[in-house]
Amino acid sequence: MNEINTHNHDGVNSIKIKSYNVIPTYIMTSTELTRYLSRPAIEGEEFNVYDGTTYYKYIRINNTWQIVGGGGGNMSQTKGTSFPSASTNTDKFFYLTTTDTLYRSNGTAWIDQT
């Protein structure tokens, strides 16, 4: 006769499963992407999307989806020792080398992303 091993799911005595931060990549049309971006999401959620030509990375920052990179899924931003105009760089990133800090423009000011 076969025996069924006893197990539990109490979170204390059960075998621990390592958690990994898996960032999903989806292949979507522009219509599918628009629908996906309109769904409820949590702050900091991120995903990659491939539109048939280019990979883009999206991340939820301040309750808004931001595209933080394109082309191979790499995030890119300008860098320097002083900020460019925030108003002409809305939703873009800037790496301030003097403080080793990443910022994002909200159109009015540069916001620390750390």
Phi, psi and omega in degrees: 000138178278143178254146174260124180294138177284138177212168179220171180228039184276354178079353179249311185261356181275162178294133181278139176254128179295138177263139178236144177273093181268122178258112185289151173241128181243149170257118186221151168279169179297326177294316178297320179296317178300316179296318181295320181290340181273354180284160176297141181215159180262154178300131179090352178298143178218155176202163176249150177224141177246124184263012181102344180230315188227147172268139177232145176251129177246142175219143181272112181232126180052046178062023179225137175286129179241138171272117184255001177182162177208159180080088179079005178079012180272136176277137178226150177203159175281163180217161179173186183262352175213151185288140167281180180298129178290325185291332179265005180232033182307131179066016175258159180258152176217131178260114180274108187291334181290335180243359181057047186228141177264134180235158174230137179276132174260012180095344179240320183214165175269123185255127178298128182261010179268000000 
